[in-house]
Amino acid sequence: MTGYVGQSLRLMVGVPEYSTYVAHMRNKHPDKPPMSYQKFFRECQAARYGGRVGRCC
């Protein structure tokens, strides 16, 4: 899904926009490689549903 509707649906289920995350990593943490989409998705799900929270900022 792309666009506003897709982003809204992802946020409703607890998955922030991956491209926003990658841009954040490039701007704020250029020395660290961004997670793969699969790992990013798992981290977001864990943070939303009781797993460990992996926020950097």
C-alpha distance matrix in Angstrom:
0.0 3.7 6.9 9.0 7.6 4.7 7.7 10.0 8.9 9.0 12.3 13.6 13.7 15.1 12.7 13.0 11.0 12.2 13.0 15.1 16.9 17.6 19.0 21.0 22.5 23.5 25.1 26.7 27.3 27.7 30.1 27.5 24.8 21.3 20.2 18.0 14.4 15.9 18.8 16.8 14.8 18.2 19.9 17.6 18.0 21.7 22.1 20.7 22.5 25.8 25.7 27.0 25.4 24.7 24.6 26.4 27.1
3.7 0.0 3.7 6.9 7.1 5.0 6.9 9.8 10.1 10.2 12.7 14.6 15.4 16.2 13.6 12.9 10.2 11.6 11.3 13.3 15.7 16.3 17.0 19.3 21.1 21.7 23.0 25.0 25.9 26.2 28.9 26.7 24.1 20.8 20.3 18.5 15.2 17.4 19.9 17.5 16.2 19.9 21.0 18.6 19.7 23.3 23.2 21.9 24.3 27.4 27.2 28.1 26.1 25.0 24.4 25.8 26.2
6.9 3.7 0.0 3.8 5.7 5.5 6.2 8.6 10.2 10.9 12.4 14.4 16.0 16.7 14.5 13.1 10.5 12.8 12.0 13.0 16.0 17.0 16.9 19.0 21.4 21.9 22.6 24.6 26.1 26.6 29.5 27.7 25.5 22.1 22.1 20.8 17.6 20.1 22.1 19.3 18.2 21.9 22.5 19.7 21.1 24.6 23.9 22.5 25.2 28.3 28.3 29.0 26.7 25.8 24.6 25.9 25.7
9.0 6.9 3.8 0.0 3.8 5.5 5.2 6.1 8.6 10.0 10.5 12.2 14.6 15.3 13.8 12.3 10.6 13.8 13.4 13.4 16.4 18.2 17.9 19.3 22.1 23.0 23.2 24.8 26.6 27.6 30.6 28.6 26.8 23.3 23.2 22.4 19.1 21.4 23.1 19.9 18.6 22.1 22.4 19.2 20.5 24.0 22.9 21.1 23.9 27.0 27.5 28.2 25.7 25.2 23.9 25.4 24.8
7.6 7.1 5.7 3.8 0.0 3.8 5.5 5.1 6.2 8.7 9.9 10.5 12.7 14.3 13.3 12.9 11.8 14.9 15.4 15.7 18.2 20.1 20.4 21.7 24.2 25.4 26.0 27.4 28.8 29.9 32.7 30.4 28.4 24.7 24.0 22.9 19.3 21.0 22.9 20.1 18.1 21.4 22.1 18.9 19.5 23.1 22.4 20.2 22.5 25.9 26.7 27.9 25.8 25.7 24.8 26.8 26.5
4.7 5.0 5.5 5.5 3.8 0.0 3.8 5.4 5.2 6.2 8.6 9.9 11.0 12.4 10.7 10.6 9.3 11.8 12.8 13.7 15.8 17.5 18.3 19.8 21.8 23.2 24.2 25.5 26.5 27.5 30.0 27.6 25.3 21.6 20.7 19.3 15.7 17.3 19.4 16.7 14.7 18.1 19.1 16.1 16.8 20.5 20.2 18.3 20.6 23.9 24.2 25.5 23.6 23.2 22.7 24.7 24.9
7.7 6.9 6.2 5.2 5.5 3.8 0.0 3.8 5.5 5.2 6.2 8.6 10.2 10.5 8.7 7.6 6.4 9.7 10.6 10.7 12.9 15.0 15.6 16.6 19.0 20.5 21.2 22.3 23.6 24.8 27.4 25.1 23.2 19.5 18.9 18.2 14.8 16.7 18.2 15.1 13.6 17.0 17.3 14.1 15.4 18.9 18.0 16.4 19.1 22.2 22.5 23.3 21.0 20.5 19.6 21.5 21.4
10.0 9.8 8.6 6.1 5.1 5.4 3.8 0.0 3.8 5.5 5.2 6.2 8.9 9.9 9.5 9.0 9.3 12.8 14.1 13.5 15.5 18.1 18.6 19.1 21.6 23.4 23.8 24.5 26.0 27.6 30.2 27.8 26.2 22.4 21.6 21.0 17.6 19.1 20.4 17.2 15.3 18.3 18.5 14.9 15.7 19.1 17.9 15.6 18.3 21.5 22.4 23.5 21.3 21.5 20.5 22.8 22.4
8.9 10.1 10.2 8.6 6.2 5.2 5.5 3.8 0.0 3.8 5.4 5.1 6.6 8.8 8.5 9.6 10.3 13.2 15.2 15.3 16.6 19.1 20.3 20.8 22.8 24.9 25.7 26.3 27.3 28.9 31.1 28.4 26.5 22.7 21.3 20.3 16.6 17.4 19.0 16.4 13.8 16.5 17.3 13.9 13.9 17.5 17.0 14.5 16.5 20.0 21.0 22.6 20.9 21.3 21.0 23.6 23.8
9.0 10.2 10.9 10.0 8.7 6.2 5.2 5.5 3.8 0.0 3.8 5.4 5.4 6.3 4.9 6.3 7.3 9.9 12.4 12.6 13.3 15.9 17.5 17.8 19.5 21.8 22.8 23.3 24.0 25.6 27.6 24.8 22.9 19.0 17.5 16.7 13.1 14.0 15.4 12.6 10.1 13.0 13.7 10.4 10.8 14.5 14.1 12.1 14.4 17.7 18.1 19.5 17.8 17.9 17.7 20.3 20.8
12.3 12.7 12.4 10.5 9.9 8.6 6.2 5.2 5.4 3.8 0.0 3.8 5.4 4.9 5.1 5.4 7.6 10.9 13.2 12.2 12.9 16.1 17.2 16.9 19.0 21.5 22.0 22.0 23.1 25.2 27.3 24.6 23.2 19.5 18.3 18.2 15.1 16.1 16.6 13.4 11.5 14.0 13.8 10.1 10.9 14.1 12.8 10.6 13.5 16.5 17.3 18.4 16.2 16.6 15.9 18.6 18.6
13.6 14.6 14.4 12.2 10.5 9.9 8.6 6.2 5.1 5.4 3.8 0.0 3.8 5.5 7.5 8.9 11.3 14.3 16.8 16.0 16.6 19.8 21.0 20.6 22.6 25.2 25.7 25.6 26.6 28.8 30.8 27.9 26.6 22.8 21.3 21.0 17.7 18.1 18.8 16.0 13.5 15.4 15.5 11.8 11.5 14.6 13.6 10.6 12.7 16.1 17.6 19.3 17.6 18.7 18.4 21.4 21.4
13.7 15.4 16.0 14.6 12.7 11.0 10.2 8.9 6.6 5.4 5.4 3.8 0.0 3.8 5.9 8.9 11.5 13.7 16.8 16.4 16.3 19.3 21.2 20.8 22.2 25.0 25.9 25.6 26.1 28.3 29.9 26.7 25.2 21.4 19.3 18.8 15.6 15.3 16.0 13.7 10.7 12.2 12.8 9.4 8.3 11.6 11.4 8.4 10.0 13.6 14.8 16.9 15.7 17.0 17.4 20.6 21.3
15.1 16.2 16.7 15.3 14.3 12.4 10.5 9.9 8.8 6.3 4.9 5.5 3.8 0.0 3.8 6.4 9.8 11.8 15.0 14.1 13.5 16.8 18.6 17.7 19.0 22.1 22.9 22.3 22.8 25.1 26.6 23.5 22.3 18.7 16.8 16.9 14.1 14.1 14.0 11.3 9.0 10.4 10.1 6.3 6.4 9.4 8.3 6.0 8.7 11.7 12.6 14.0 12.4 13.4 13.6 16.9 17.5
12.7 13.6 14.5 13.8 13.3 10.7 8.7 9.5 8.5 4.9 5.1 7.5 5.9 3.8 0.0 3.8 6.6 8.1 11.5 11.2 10.6 13.5 15.6 15.2 16.4 19.2 20.4 20.1 20.5 22.4 24.1 21.0 19.4 15.6 13.8 13.7 10.7 11.3 11.6 8.5 6.5 9.1 9.0 5.6 6.9 10.2 9.6 8.5 11.2 14.0 13.9 14.8 13.0 13.0 13.1 15.9 16.9
13.0 12.9 13.1 12.3 12.9 10.6 7.6 9.0 9.6 6.3 5.4 8.9 8.9 6.4 3.8 0.0 3.8 6.2 8.9 7.8 7.7 11.0 12.4 12.0 13.7 16.4 17.1 17.1 17.9 19.9 22.0 19.3 17.9 14.2 13.3 13.7 11.1 12.8 12.8 9.1 8.6 11.5 10.6 7.4 10.0 12.7 11.2 10.8 14.1 16.4 16.0 16.2 13.6 12.9 12.1 14.2 14.7
11.0 10.2 10.5 10.6 11.8 9.3 6.4 9.3 10.3 7.3 7.6 11.3 11.5 9.8 6.6 3.8 0.0 3.8 5.6 5.4 6.6 9.0 10.2 10.9 12.7 14.6 15.7 16.5 17.4 18.7 21.1 18.7 16.9 13.2 12.9 12.8 10.1 12.7 13.3 9.8 9.7 13.3 12.8 10.3 12.9 15.7 14.7 14.4 17.5 19.9 19.2 19.2 16.7 15.3 14.3 15.8 16.2
12.2 11.6 12.8 13.8 14.9 11.8 9.7 12.8 13.2 9.9 10.9 14.3 13.7 11.8 8.1 6.2 3.8 0.0 3.8 5.4 5.0 6.2 8.6 9.8 10.6 12.4 14.3 15.2 15.3 16.2 18.4 15.7 13.6 9.9 9.5 9.2 6.8 10.0 10.6 7.4 8.4 11.9 11.6 10.2 13.0 15.5 15.0 15.5 18.4 20.3 19.0 18.7 16.4 14.4 13.9 14.9 16.0
13.0 11.3 12.0 13.4 15.4 12.8 10.6 14.1 15.2 12.4 13.2 16.8 16.8 15.0 11.5 8.9 5.6 3.8 0.0 3.8 5.4 5.0 6.1 8.5 9.8 10.5 12.2 14.0 14.6 14.9 17.6 15.7 13.6 10.4 11.3 11.1 9.5 13.1 13.8 10.8 12.1 15.6 15.1 13.8 16.8 19.1 18.3 19.0 22.0 23.9 22.5 21.9 19.4 17.0 15.9 16.2 16.8
15.1 13.3 13.0 13.4 15.7 13.7 10.7 13.5 15.3 12.6 12.2 16.0 16.4 14.1 11.2 7.8 5.4 5.4 3.8 0.0 3.8 5.5 5.1 6.1 8.7 9.9 10.5 11.9 13.2 14.3 17.2 15.5 14.3 11.1 12.4 13.2 11.8 15.1 15.0 11.5 13.1 16.3 14.9 13.3 16.6 18.7 17.1 17.8 21.1 22.8 21.7 20.8 17.8 15.6 13.8 13.9 13.8
16.9 15.7 16.0 16.4 18.2 15.8 12.9 15.5 16.6 13.3 12.9 16.6 16.3 13.5 10.6 7.7 6.6 5.0 5.4 3.8 0.0 3.8 5.5 5.0 6.2 8.7 9.9 10.3 10.8 12.3 14.7 12.4 11.3 8.0 9.1 10.6 9.9 12.9 12.1 8.7 11.0 13.7 12.0 11.1 14.6 16.2 14.7 16.1 19.3 20.5 19.0 17.7 14.8 12.3 10.7 10.8 11.5
17.6 16.3 17.0 18.2 20.1 17.5 15.0 18.1 19.1 15.9 16.1 19.8 19.3 16.8 13.5 11.0 9.0 6.2 5.0 5.5 3.8 0.0 3.8 5.4 5.1 6.2 8.6 10.0 9.8 10.1 12.6 10.7 9.0 6.0 8.2 9.5 9.6 13.1 12.5 9.9 12.7 15.4 14.1 13.8 17.3 18.7 17.8 19.4 22.3 23.5 21.6 20.2 17.6 14.6 13.4 12.7 13.8
19.0 17.0 16.9 17.9 20.4 18.3 15.6 18.6 20.3 17.5 17.2 21.0 21.2 18.6 15.6 12.4 10.2 8.6 6.1 5.1 5.5 3.8 0.0 3.8 5.5 5.1 6.1 8.5 9.6 9.8 13.1 12.1 11.3 9.2 11.9 13.3 13.2 16.8 16.2 13.4 15.9 18.8 17.2 16.5 20.1 21.5 20.1 21.5 24.7 25.9 24.2 22.7 19.7 16.8 14.8 13.7 13.8
21.0 19.3 19.0 19.3 21.7 19.8 16.6 19.1 20.8 17.8 16.9 20.6 20.8 17.7 15.2 12.0 10.9 9.8 8.5 6.1 5.0 5.4 3.8 0.0 3.8 5.5 5.2 5.7 7.4 9.0 12.1 11.0 11.2 9.2 11.8 14.1 14.2 17.3 16.0 13.0 15.8 18.1 15.8 15.2 19.0 19.9 18.0 19.7 23.1 23.8 22.2 20.3 17.1 14.2 11.7 10.2 10.0
22.5 21.1 21.4 22.1 24.2 21.8 19.0 21.6 22.8 19.5 19.0 22.6 22.2 19.0 16.4 13.7 12.7 10.6 9.8 8.7 6.2 5.1 5.5 3.8 0.0 3.8 5.5 5.4 4.8 6.2 8.7 7.3 7.5 6.1 9.3 12.0 13.2 16.1 14.4 12.0 15.4 17.3 15.0 15.3 19.0 19.6 18.1 20.4 23.4 23.8 21.6 19.4 16.7 13.3 11.5 9.5 10.5
23.5 21.7 21.9 23.0 25.4 23.2 20.5 23.4 24.9 21.8 21.5 25.2 25.0 22.1 19.2 16.4 14.6 12.4 10.5 9.9 8.7 6.2 5.1 5.5 3.8 0.0 3.8 5.9 5.7 4.7 8.2 8.2 8.2 7.9 11.5 13.7 15.0 18.3 17.0 15.0 18.2 20.4 18.5 18.8 22.4 23.1 21.8 23.9 27.0 27.5 25.3 23.2 20.5 17.0 15.3 13.0 13.6
25.1 23.0 22.6 23.2 26.0 24.2 21.2 23.8 25.7 22.8 22.0 25.7 25.9 22.9 20.4 17.1 15.7 14.3 12.2 10.5 9.9 8.6 6.1 5.2 5.5 3.8 0.0 3.8 6.0 6.2 9.8 10.5 11.5 11.1 14.6 17.0 18.0 21.2 19.8 17.3 20.4 22.5 20.2 20.1 23.9 24.6 22.7 24.7 28.0 28.4 26.5 24.2 21.1 17.9 15.4 12.9 12.4
26.7 25.0 24.6 24.8 27.4 25.5 22.3 24.5 26.3 23.3 22.0 25.6 25.6 22.3 20.1 17.1 16.5 15.2 14.0 11.9 10.3 10.0 8.5 5.7 5.4 5.9 3.8 0.0 3.8 6.2 8.9 9.4 11.3 11.1 14.3 17.3 18.5 21.2 19.2 16.8 20.1 21.7 18.9 19.0 22.8 22.9 20.8 23.1 26.4 26.3 24.4 21.8 18.6 15.5 12.8 9.8 9.3
27.3 25.9 26.1 26.6 28.8 26.5 23.6 26.0 27.3 24.0 23.1 26.6 26.1 22.8 20.5 17.9 17.4 15.3 14.6 13.2 10.8 9.8 9.6 7.4 4.8 5.7 6.0 3.8 0.0 3.8 5.4 5.6 8.2 8.8 12.1 15.3 17.2 19.6 17.4 15.6 19.2 20.4 17.7 18.6 22.2 22.1 20.4 23.2 26.0 25.8 23.4 20.6 18.0 14.4 12.6 9.4 10.2
27.7 26.2 26.6 27.6 29.9 27.5 24.8 27.6 28.9 25.6 25.2 28.8 28.3 25.1 22.4 19.9 18.7 16.2 14.9 14.3 12.3 10.1 9.8 9.0 6.2 4.7 6.2 6.2 3.8 0.0 3.8 5.5 7.3 9.0 12.7 15.4 17.6 20.3 18.5 17.0 20.7 22.1 19.9 21.0 24.5 24.6 23.4 26.0 28.8 28.8 26.2 23.6 21.2 17.5 16.0 13.0 14.0
30.1 28.9 29.5 30.6 32.7 30.0 27.4 30.2 31.1 27.6 27.3 30.8 29.9 26.6 24.1 22.0 21.1 18.4 17.6 17.2 14.7 12.6 13.1 12.1 8.7 8.2 9.8 8.9 5.4 3.8 0.0 3.8 6.8 9.6 12.8 15.7 18.5 20.7 18.4 17.7 21.5 22.3 20.1 21.8 25.2 24.7 23.8 26.8 29.3 28.8 26.0 23.1 21.1 17.4 16.5 13.4 15.1
27.5 26.7 27.7 28.6 30.4 27.6 25.1 27.8 28.4 24.8 24.6 27.9 26.7 23.5 21.0 19.3 18.7 15.7 15.7 15.5 12.4 10.7 12.1 11.0 7.3 8.2 10.5 9.4 5.6 5.5 3.8 0.0 3.8 6.4 9.2 12.3 15.2 17.1 14.7 14.1 18.0 18.6 16.5 18.4 21.6 21.2 20.5 23.5 25.8 25.5 22.5 19.9 18.1 14.3 13.9 11.3 13.7
24.8 24.1 25.5 26.8 28.4 25.3 23.2 26.2 26.5 22.9 23.2 26.6 25.2 22.3 19.4 17.9 16.9 13.6 13.6 14.3 11.3 9.0 11.3 11.2 7.5 8.2 11.5 11.3 8.2 7.3 6.8 3.8 0.0 3.8 6.6 9.1 12.1 14.2 12.3 12.1 15.8 16.7 15.3 17.2 20.3 20.3 20.1 22.9 25.1 25.1 22.2 20.0 18.4 14.7 14.8 13.0 15.6
21.3 20.8 22.1 23.3 24.7 21.6 19.5 22.4 22.7 19.0 19.5 22.8 21.4 18.7 15.6 14.2 13.2 9.9 10.4 11.1 8.0 6.0 9.2 9.2 6.1 7.9 11.1 11.1 8.8 9.0 9.6 6.4 3.8 0.0 3.8 6.5 8.9 11.3 9.7 8.7 12.3 13.7 12.4 13.8 17.0 17.4 17.2 19.7 22.0 22.5 19.7 18.0 16.2 12.6 12.7 11.7 14.2
20.2 20.3 22.1 23.2 24.0 20.7 18.9 21.6 21.3 17.5 18.3 21.3 19.3 16.8 13.8 13.3 12.9 9.5 11.3 12.4 9.1 8.2 11.9 11.8 9.3 11.5 14.6 14.3 12.1 12.7 12.8 9.2 6.6 3.8 0.0 3.8 6.4 7.9 5.9 5.7 9.3 10.3 9.5 11.5 14.1 14.6 15.0 17.5 19.4 19.9 17.0 15.7 14.5 11.3 12.3 12.4 15.4
18.0 18.5 20.8 22.4 22.9 19.3 18.2 21.0 20.3 16.7 18.2 21.0 18.8 16.9 13.7 13.7 12.8 9.2 11.1 13.2 10.6 9.5 13.3 14.1 12.0 13.7 17.0 17.3 15.3 15.4 15.7 12.3 9.1 6.5 3.8 0.0 3.8 5.4 5.3 6.0 8.5 10.0 10.6 12.2 14.3 15.3 16.4 18.3 19.9 21.0 18.3 17.7 16.8 14.1 15.4 15.9 18.7
14.4 15.2 17.6 19.1 19.3 15.7 14.8 17.6 16.6 13.1 15.1 17.7 15.6 14.1 10.7 11.1 10.1 6.8 9.5 11.8 9.9 9.6 13.2 14.2 13.2 15.0 18.0 18.5 17.2 17.6 18.5 15.2 12.1 8.9 6.4 3.8 0.0 3.8 5.5 4.9 6.0 8.6 9.8 10.4 12.2 14.1 15.2 16.4 18.1 19.8 17.6 17.6 16.6 14.4 15.5 16.7 19.1
15.9 17.4 20.1 21.4 21.0 17.3 16.7 19.1 17.4 14.0 16.1 18.1 15.3 14.1 11.3 12.8 12.7 10.0 13.1 15.1 12.9 13.1 16.8 17.3 16.1 18.3 21.2 21.2 19.6 20.3 20.7 17.1 14.2 11.3 7.9 5.4 3.8 0.0 3.8 5.4 5.2 6.3 8.7 10.0 10.7 12.3 14.3 15.5 16.5 18.0 15.7 16.2 16.0 14.4 16.3 17.9 20.7
18.8 19.9 22.1 23.1 22.9 19.4 18.2 20.4 19.0 15.4 16.6 18.8 16.0 14.0 11.6 12.8 13.3 10.6 13.8 15.0 12.1 12.5 16.2 16.0 14.4 17.0 19.8 19.2 17.4 18.5 18.4 14.7 12.3 9.7 5.9 5.3 5.5 3.8 0.0 3.8 5.4 5.1 6.1 8.6 9.9 10.4 12.2 14.2 15.2 16.1 13.3 13.2 13.0 11.0 13.3 14.9 18.0
16.8 17.5 19.3 19.9 20.1 16.7 15.1 17.2 16.4 12.6 13.4 16.0 13.7 11.3 8.5 9.1 9.8 7.4 10.8 11.5 8.7 9.9 13.4 13.0 12.0 15.0 17.3 16.8 15.6 17.0 17.7 14.1 12.1 8.7 5.7 6.0 4.9 5.4 3.8 0.0 3.8 5.5 5.2 6.2 8.6 9.9 10.6 12.3 14.2 15.4 13.2 12.8 11.6 9.6 11.0 12.7 15.3
14.8 16.2 18.2 18.6 18.1 14.7 13.6 15.3 13.8 10.1 11.5 13.5 10.7 9.0 6.5 8.6 9.7 8.4 12.1 13.1 11.0 12.7 15.9 15.8 15.4 18.2 20.4 20.1 19.2 20.7 21.5 18.0 15.8 12.3 9.3 8.5 6.0 5.2 5.4 3.8 0.0 3.8 5.5 5.2 6.2 8.6 9.9 10.7 12.1 14.1 12.4 13.2 12.5 11.5 13.1 15.5 17.8
18.2 19.9 21.9 22.1 21.4 18.1 17.0 18.3 16.5 13.0 14.0 15.4 12.2 10.4 9.1 11.5 13.3 11.9 15.6 16.3 13.7 15.4 18.8 18.1 17.3 20.4 22.5 21.7 20.4 22.1 22.3 18.6 16.7 13.7 10.3 10.0 8.6 6.3 5.1 5.5 3.8 0.0 3.8 5.5 5.1 6.1 8.5 9.9 10.4 11.8 9.5 10.6 10.9 10.4 13.0 15.7 18.4
19.9 21.0 22.5 22.4 22.1 19.1 17.3 18.5 17.3 13.7 13.8 15.5 12.8 10.1 9.0 10.6 12.8 11.6 15.1 14.9 12.0 14.1 17.2 15.8 15.0 18.5 20.2 18.9 17.7 19.9 20.1 16.5 15.3 12.4 9.5 10.6 9.8 8.7 6.1 5.2 5.5 3.8 0.0 3.8 5.5 5.1 6.1 8.6 9.9 10.5 8.0 7.9 7.4 6.7 9.3 12.0 14.8
17.6 18.6 19.7 19.2 18.9 16.1 14.1 14.9 13.9 10.4 10.1 11.8 9.4 6.3 5.6 7.4 10.3 10.2 13.8 13.3 11.1 13.8 16.5 15.2 15.3 18.8 20.1 19.0 18.6 21.0 21.8 18.4 17.2 13.8 11.5 12.2 10.4 10.0 8.6 6.2 5.2 5.5 3.8 0.0 3.8 5.5 5.1 6.2 8.6 10.2 9.0 9.5 8.1 8.1 9.5 12.6 14.5
18.0 19.7 21.1 20.5 19.5 16.8 15.4 15.7 13.9 10.8 10.9 11.5 8.3 6.4 6.9 10.0 12.9 13.0 16.8 16.6 14.6 17.3 20.1 19.0 19.0 22.4 23.9 22.8 22.2 24.5 25.2 21.6 20.3 17.0 14.1 14.3 12.2 10.7 9.9 8.6 6.2 5.1 5.5 3.8 0.0 3.8 5.4 5.1 5.9 8.3 7.7 9.7 9.5 10.6 12.6 16.0 17.9
21.7 23.3 24.6 24.0 23.1 20.5 18.9 19.1 17.5 14.5 14.1 14.6 11.6 9.4 10.2 12.7 15.7 15.5 19.1 18.7 16.2 18.7 21.5 19.9 19.6 23.1 24.6 22.9 22.1 24.6 24.7 21.2 20.3 17.4 14.6 15.3 14.1 12.3 10.4 9.9 8.6 6.1 5.1 5.5 3.8 0.0 3.8 5.5 5.3 5.7 4.0 6.1 7.0 8.8 11.5 14.9 17.2
22.1 23.2 23.9 22.9 22.4 20.2 18.0 17.9 17.0 14.1 12.8 13.6 11.4 8.3 9.6 11.2 14.7 15.0 18.3 17.1 14.7 17.8 20.1 18.0 18.1 21.8 22.7 20.8 20.4 23.4 23.8 20.5 20.1 17.2 15.0 16.4 15.2 14.3 12.2 10.6 9.9 8.5 6.1 5.1 5.4 3.8 0.0 3.8 5.7 5.8 5.2 5.7 4.6 7.1 8.8 12.5 14.2
20.7 21.9 22.5 21.1 20.2 18.3 16.4 15.6 14.5 12.1 10.6 10.6 8.4 6.0 8.5 10.8 14.4 15.5 19.0 17.8 16.1 19.4 21.5 19.7 20.4 23.9 24.7 23.1 23.2 26.0 26.8 23.5 22.9 19.7 17.5 18.3 16.4 15.5 14.2 12.3 10.7 9.9 8.6 6.2 5.1 5.5 3.8 0.0 3.8 5.9 7.3 9.0 8.2 10.6 11.8 15.5 16.6
22.5 24.3 25.2 23.9 22.5 20.6 19.1 18.3 16.5 14.4 13.5 12.7 10.0 8.7 11.2 14.1 17.5 18.4 22.0 21.1 19.3 22.3 24.7 23.1 23.4 27.0 28.0 26.4 26.0 28.8 29.3 25.8 25.1 22.0 19.4 19.9 18.1 16.5 15.2 14.2 12.1 10.4 9.9 8.6 5.9 5.3 5.7 3.8 0.0 3.8 6.0 9.1 9.8 12.6 14.5 18.2 19.7
25.8 27.4 28.3 27.0 25.9 23.9 22.2 21.5 20.0 17.7 16.5 16.1 13.6 11.7 14.0 16.4 19.9 20.3 23.9 22.8 20.5 23.5 25.9 23.8 23.8 27.5 28.4 26.3 25.8 28.8 28.8 25.5 25.1 22.5 19.9 21.0 19.8 18.0 16.1 15.4 14.1 11.8 10.5 10.2 8.3 5.7 5.8 5.9 3.8 0.0 3.8 6.6 8.2 11.6 13.8 17.4 19.0
25.7 27.2 28.3 27.5 26.7 24.2 22.5 22.4 21.0 18.1 17.3 17.6 14.8 12.6 13.9 16.0 19.2 19.0 22.5 21.7 19.0 21.6 24.2 22.2 21.6 25.3 26.5 24.4 23.4 26.2 26.0 22.5 22.2 19.7 17.0 18.3 17.6 15.7 13.3 13.2 12.4 9.5 8.0 9.0 7.7 4.0 5.2 7.3 6.0 3.8 0.0 3.8 6.4 9.1 12.1 15.4 17.7
27.0 28.1 29.0 28.2 27.9 25.5 23.3 23.5 22.6 19.5 18.4 19.3 16.9 14.0 14.8 16.2 19.2 18.7 21.9 20.8 17.7 20.2 22.7 20.3 19.4 23.2 24.2 21.8 20.6 23.6 23.1 19.9 20.0 18.0 15.7 17.7 17.6 16.2 13.2 12.8 13.2 10.6 7.9 9.5 9.7 6.1 5.7 9.0 9.1 6.6 3.8 0.0 3.8 6.3 9.4 12.4 14.8
25.4 26.1 26.7 25.7 25.8 23.6 21.0 21.3 20.9 17.8 16.2 17.6 15.7 12.4 13.0 13.6 16.7 16.4 19.4 17.8 14.8 17.6 19.7 17.1 16.7 20.5 21.1 18.6 18.0 21.2 21.1 18.1 18.4 16.2 14.5 16.8 16.6 16.0 13.0 11.6 12.5 10.9 7.4 8.1 9.5 7.0 4.6 8.2 9.8 8.2 6.4 3.8 0.0 3.8 5.9 9.3 11.3
24.7 25.0 25.8 25.2 25.7 23.2 20.5 21.5 21.3 17.9 16.6 18.7 17.0 13.4 13.0 12.9 15.3 14.4 17.0 15.6 12.3 14.6 16.8 14.2 13.3 17.0 17.9 15.5 14.4 17.5 17.4 14.3 14.7 12.6 11.3 14.1 14.4 14.4 11.0 9.6 11.5 10.4 6.7 8.1 10.6 8.8 7.1 10.6 12.6 11.6 9.1 6.3 3.8 0.0 3.8 6.5 9.4
24.6 24.4 24.6 23.9 24.8 22.7 19.6 20.5 21.0 17.7 15.9 18.4 17.4 13.6 13.1 12.1 14.3 13.9 15.9 13.8 10.7 13.4 14.8 11.7 11.5 15.3 15.4 12.8 12.6 16.0 16.5 13.9 14.8 12.7 12.3 15.4 15.5 16.3 13.3 11.0 13.1 13.0 9.3 9.5 12.6 11.5 8.8 11.8 14.5 13.8 12.1 9.4 5.9 3.8 0.0 3.8 5.8
26.4 25.8 25.9 25.4 26.8 24.7 21.5 22.8 23.6 20.3 18.6 21.4 20.6 16.9 15.9 14.2 15.8 14.9 16.2 13.9 10.8 12.7 13.7 10.2 9.5 13.0 12.9 9.8 9.4 13.0 13.4 11.3 13.0 11.7 12.4 15.9 16.7 17.9 14.9 12.7 15.5 15.7 12.0 12.6 16.0 14.9 12.5 15.5 18.2 17.4 15.4 12.4 9.3 6.5 3.8 0.0 3.8
27.1 26.2 25.7 24.8 26.5 24.9 21.4 22.4 23.8 20.8 18.6 21.4 21.3 17.5 16.9 14.7 16.2 16.0 16.8 13.8 11.5 13.8 13.8 10.0 10.5 13.6 12.4 9.3 10.2 14.0 15.1 13.7 15.6 14.2 15.4 18.7 19.1 20.7 18.0 15.3 17.8 18.4 14.8 14.5 17.9 17.2 14.2 16.6 19.7 19.0 17.7 14.8 11.3 9.4 5.8 3.8 0.0
